Amino acid sequence: MSNNTDSYSALQKIILTAVIVLVALNLRPILASVGPLLPAIQQDITLSFKLASLLTTLPVFAMGLFCLAGYKLAHRFGVNQIIVFSIVLLVIAAGLRLWAFNASGLIITALVAGLGIALIQALMPMVIKSIYGAQHPKIMGLYITGIMAGAAVSASISPFIEASYGWKMGLGSWSLLAVLALIAWLLYKPDTRRFQSETSETIATPGLWRNRRSWYLALFFSLGSSGYVCVLAWLSPYAIEQGYTAKQAGLMLGLLTAMEVVAGLLFPALSAKNIDRRRILFILCSLQIIGFGGMALRPDISLWLWSAIVGLGIGGIYPMALIVTMDHHPDSIIAGKLAGFVQGVGAMIAAISPWVAGWIRDALQSFSVAWIMLAGLGILGLFMACAFNPLHYQKHYASHSG
């Protein structure tokens, strides 16, 4: 099946790339802005660390759950319509936080945002691969980089907004960024009519739920995602416990996510030279092991250093796990469905990690054990990455090639 990548001019592809990145910038502020502001929030709202973990755990779980439904909804209502609907949810979720007065309000808005994020994340890989064809690893890198950049900017700036206007404004002001993305998508949305005809029921697709490799990919994706959502939730509170101010803690999370941006640009670009991505995956898993190990055992050396190393590791593994997933099938639609499955199941598994870390913090008065557990997941990732030999990809889905 042809991807029809030539139907877009070079200028159109550049504009669409910018719009995709702008949408991506909105996929993490609803989560990343909470951690640096948690002490301020806890002054107004009674929140244990275990309960505060739900502000990350529940939306991430919702992201995974609804990610699995994204393809079917898009087939019924249209890709652009679902993406527009999802961006509107992000506008509403962030905006309502301006009037949040209890934990329930924060959790509900997080769930609403989780739905919007999930649907976008389910559909965007399919859109990218269809538009850019063989160039999709680079664009996926930019897209994931946009997600990381949104986390970096919101984590760094929210404490400064909170200092002047209060924590509600620190959380709710990000609705303005979502409004910009909504306008941009409405003006420059891609032509997705072709998706409607190509995603008919006649196209053979893999039985993802029954396929071992699909679950293997989802589990591998969850390893990096677990580290990502944990630092999103708990790095800033951990830094504050280590004696840093809220602004410094926000900037530290900003540094970590900035390194994720660097990794999101660097490692997918490096991997584009060779379809065998295992060497890159080994490097990224090793960075996670070193970073989380140092964070747990020797934070006195430099929490800034360990945060930067962790950022490189998890920032690279996130897009690389998706790229490896999409490598498994040449068809953009089937690859997109596989990516949706992997993100959905992987996110639901990863959603457990912030809750576990919050429970550990309440029980042991320390996050160190949680960081050691995440270093252990990096070791597991090293072994799992050995299985990603591109010469064997086709056999896993050969019977479903259509």
LINNOR-V887281 format. One record per residue. RES is the residue in one small letter. PHI is phi in radians with two decimals (NA if undefined). Layout:
BEGIN
res: (RES/RES)
phi: (PHI/PHI)
END
This chain:
BEGIN
res: (m/s/n/n/t/d/s/y/s/a/l/q/k/i/i/l/t/a/v/i/v/l/v/a/l/n/l/r/p/i/l/a/s/v/g/p/l/l/p/a/i/q/q/d/i/t/l/s/f/k/l/a/s/l/l/t/t/l/p/v/f/a/m/g/l/f/c/l/a/g/y/k/l/a/h/r/f/g/v/n/q/i/i/v/f/s/i/v/l/l/v/i/a/a/g/l/r/l/w/a/f/n/a/s/g/l/i/i/t/a/l/v/a/g/l/g/i/a/l/i/q/a/l/m/p/m/v/i/k/s/i/y/g/a/q/h/p/k/i/m/g/l/y/i/t/g/i/m/a/g/a/a/v/s/a/s/i/s/p/f/i/e/a/s/y/g/w/k/m/g/l/g/s/w/s/l/l/a/v/l/a/l/i/a/w/l/l/y/k/p/d/t/r/r/f/q/s/e/t/s/e/t/i/a/t/p/g/l/w/r/n/r/r/s/w/y/l/a/l/f/f/s/l/g/s/s/g/y/v/c/v/l/a/w/l/s/p/y/a/i/e/q/g/y/t/a/k/q/a/g/l/m/l/g/l/l/t/a/m/e/v/v/a/g/l/l/f/p/a/l/s/a/k/n/i/d/r/r/r/i/l/f/i/l/c/s/l/q/i/i/g/f/g/g/m/a/l/r/p/d/i/s/l/w/l/w/s/a/i/v/g/l/g/i/g/g/i/y/p/m/a/l/i/v/t/m/d/h/h/p/d/s/i/i/a/g/k/l/a/g/f/v/q/g/v/g/a/m/i/a/a/i/s/p/w/v/a/g/w/i/r/d/a/l/q/s/f/s/v/a/w/i/m/l/a/g/l/g/i/l/g/l/f/m/a/c/a/f/n/p/l/h/y/q/k/h/y/a/s/h/s/g)
phi: (NA/-1.37/-1.58/0.98/-1.19/-1.34/-1.28/-1.97/-1.30/-1.06/-1.14/-1.08/-1.15/-1.14/-1.10/-1.10/-1.07/-1.09/-1.16/-1.06/-1.14/-1.10/-1.10/-1.05/-1.03/-1.62/-1.55/-2.31/-0.97/-1.10/-1.73/-1.24/-1.35/-1.33/-0.91/-1.12/-1.71/-1.00/-1.03/-1.17/-1.11/-1.17/-1.26/-1.76/-2.21/-1.27/-2.45/-1.32/-1.15/-1.14/-1.22/-1.10/-1.08/-1.13/-1.16/-1.85/-1.06/-1.14/-1.14/-1.16/-1.11/-1.10/-1.03/-1.20/-1.11/-1.38/-1.03/-1.21/-1.63/-1.01/-1.14/-1.12/-1.13/-1.16/-1.12/-1.44/-1.88/1.86/-1.08/-1.10/-1.09/-1.20/-1.16/-1.07/-0.99/-1.17/-1.14/-1.05/-1.05/-1.15/-1.05/-1.15/-1.06/-1.19/-1.08/-1.16/-1.22/-1.14/-2.04/-1.16/-2.30/-2.68/-1.11/-1.06/-1.09/-1.14/-1.19/-1.10/-1.14/-1.14/-1.17/-1.07/-1.12/-1.02/-1.09/-1.09/-1.08/-1.05/-1.15/-1.13/-1.16/-1.26/-1.67/-1.10/-1.04/-1.13/-1.08/-1.13/-1.14/-1.21/-1.34/-1.84/0.97/-1.14/-1.47/-1.05/-1.04/-1.16/-1.24/-1.06/-1.08/-1.14/-1.09/-1.14/-1.08/-1.05/-1.07/-1.13/-1.12/-1.06/-1.16/-1.10/-1.14/-1.18/-1.15/-1.35/-1.55/-0.96/-1.09/-1.27/-1.14/-1.08/-1.10/-1.70/-2.21/1.70/-1.20/-1.12/-1.20/-1.05/-1.50/-1.43/-1.15/-1.27/-1.11/-1.13/-1.13/-1.18/-1.09/-1.05/-1.13/-1.09/-1.09/-1.10/-1.17/-1.13/-1.41/-2.18/-1.02/-1.25/-1.37/-1.86/-1.07/-1.11/-1.08/-1.10/-1.41/-1.37/-1.68/-1.21/-1.20/-1.33/-1.35/-1.20/-2.26/-1.18/-1.33/-1.05/-1.19/-1.79/-1.71/-1.08/-1.14/-1.04/-1.21/-1.08/-1.09/-1.11/-1.14/-1.09/-1.05/-1.18/-1.11/-1.19/-1.16/-1.07/-1.11/-1.11/-1.24/-1.19/-1.20/-1.06/-1.44/-2.11/-1.09/-1.10/-1.02/-1.12/-1.10/-1.11/-1.14/-1.45/1.85/-1.46/-1.36/-1.07/-1.14/-1.12/-1.13/-1.14/-1.18/-1.15/-1.12/-1.12/-1.10/-1.01/-1.27/-1.14/-1.17/-1.09/-1.07/-1.01/-1.14/-1.13/-1.47/-1.29/-1.24/-1.08/-1.14/-1.12/-1.26/-1.13/-1.37/-2.61/-1.14/-1.46/-1.66/-1.13/-1.05/-1.10/-1.10/-1.08/-1.08/-1.17/-1.12/-1.12/-1.09/-1.12/-1.07/-1.13/-1.12/-1.19/-1.09/-1.13/-1.07/-1.40/-1.68/-2.39/-1.11/-1.19/-1.11/3.13/-1.16/-1.10/-1.11/-1.08/-1.11/-1.13/-1.15/-1.05/-1.03/-1.10/-1.16/-1.32/-1.20/-1.48/-1.22/-1.09/-1.20/-1.17/-1.12/-1.25/-1.11/-1.06/-1.04/-1.26/-1.12/-1.27/-2.55/-1.32/-1.41/-1.12/-1.23/-1.15/-1.08/-1.15/-1.15/-1.12/-1.10/-1.11/-1.08/-1.10/-1.13/-1.15/-1.14/-1.07/-1.18/-1.13/-1.20/-1.15/-1.06/-1.20/-1.10/-1.11/-1.15/-1.05/-1.12/-1.15/-1.11/-1.07/-1.08/-1.16/-1.37/-1.92/1.03/-2.78/-1.63/-1.01/-1.09/-1.11/-1.14/-1.13/-1.09/-1.21/-1.10/-1.12/-1.14/-1.12/-1.13/-1.05/-1.07/-1.00/-1.24/-1.16/-1.14/-1.06/-1.40/-1.57/-1.59/-1.08/-1.15/-1.88/-1.04/-1.07/-1.11/-1.24/-2.24/-1.03/-1.27/-2.05/-1.29/1.25)
END
